[in-house]
């Protein structure tokens, strides 16, 4: 029996900020983990998750972390 795969979209934004859209793959077993780097430029306000046009993914856990744009691995000896 083939595995049915669908995708659901999630719009992520901070109040007053721009929207980033993430695509979440889904099978009958659940959603696949997905990293979506939004741009959160406001210091205050709520983070809004949803899809106004359809059902969004079922989110059980949310992790926020800073995105490293570059790293320096040089020896500091």
Secondary structure, 3 states (H helix, E strand, C coil): CCCCCEEEEEEEEECCCCCEEEEEEEECCEECCCCCCCCCCCCCCCEEEECCCCCCCCCCCCCCCCCCCCCCCCCCC
